[in-house]
Amino acid sequence: MNCALLAFVSLALASPMTQLKGVVTDSNGAVIRGAHILVQWDPSGSGVGLRSNVGIKQALMVETDARGEFEADLPPGFYDVFVSASAFSPECRKVRIKPGETATYNPRLKVDALVINETGDSFPR
């Protein structure tokens, strides 16, 4: 048990937390509050010794605030970031967070065509 704890502490000290942050807006630039951001680690490269791809073992979910902003503290690594909000088409991007850096991702979501076709409106209310 002590060896496992020591290994965890060593990994934590060797991999300081970094940050992913951004603002979710619509195609007109208006902020989207309450958008969901799912962050999932992509372990590509970690199996061949890429030490700066530490990642997280379980997916992380965050939500935008009233200003459309979000942030997440994460260890360095490759991440798939999925963004969704009611009435909008979801967006996904791979983001690389390097040690000691803050990564910024500012997705612009488009109103989903299904919503437009069904409601006859071009913007959700």
N, C-alpha and C positions, 0 to 999 in steps of 0.2 A: 504494500500500500504506500509506503514512504517513497519508493522509486517512482510510482505513478504520479504522486503529488509533485515530486521534484521535477519530473519531465514536463508536467503541465505548467508549473511555475517558470521553468526555463523557456518553454515555448512562448508563454505570455510576455516574458521580458525581452525575448528576441524579436517579437512581432508587435511593436507598439500599435495601438489603434489609430486608424486613419478615419476620414470622414467622406461620406457621399452626401451631397446636398443638391437642391435644385428647386425650381418653381415650375409647376404644371399650369399650362395655359391652354386656351382653345385657339382655333385657327385665326381668331381676330385679336388675340393677345390678352383677352380677359382671363384672370386667374380662375382656377377650378379648385374650390375648397372641397374637402372630403374625398379627394381622389385616393385610390389605394395603390400603394407601391409595394410590390413583392420583390425581394432581393434574394437571389439564390446563387450560391457559390458554384463556379465552374472549376473543377479540380484539374483541368487541362494543364499539363506541365508539372504539376506537383509530384507526380509519380516518377519523374525523371530528374528530380533534384532542383527544380525551380523553387528556391527558398522564399521568394517574395510572393508566392501564391499560397498563403496560409489559409484564408477563407474561413467560413463558418460551416458547421455541420448541418444545421437546420435552417430552413428558409426564414427570413425576417419580413414582417409586414409592418409598414408605417403608413400614415395617412397625412394628407396635406392639411395645413391649418387654414385659417380664414384668409390669409394672404397667398394661398396656393403653394406655400413653401413646405419642404420636407427635409429631414436630415437623418442620417443613420451613422453611428459609430461602428466601424468594421475593421477587421484586420486587413492587411494588404492582400490583394488577389484579383482574380478575374471574376466578374459577377454578371449574371443575366438579370436585368432590371425590367420588370413588367409593370406597366402603368395602366390603370383602368378607372373609369368614372361612368356613372349612369348617363346614358344617351350618347356616349362617345365611343368610337372605335378604339380598342386598346392598342398600346404601342409597346415595343420591346427593343432593348438595345443591350449589347455587351459593353460593360464598363470595366476598365482597368484602374485599380487604385494602387498606386505605388507607395512604398514605405515613406512616411513623413509628408505625404501630399494629401490635399483635399481634391476629390474628383467632383466635378459639377456636371449634372445632367438636367437639362431644361426641356422636357418633352412638350410638344404642341399637339394636342388631341383634336381630331376632326369629329364633327357630329356624324354618327353612324348613318349610312344610307337607309337602313331599315327603319330607323326612327323617323327620318324625313319622309319616307314613303308611307308609313303608317299614320303619322300625325299630320302630314301636309305642312309641317313647320320646319324651318331650317335651323332653329336654335331651341334647345330645351329650356323650359321655364322652371 
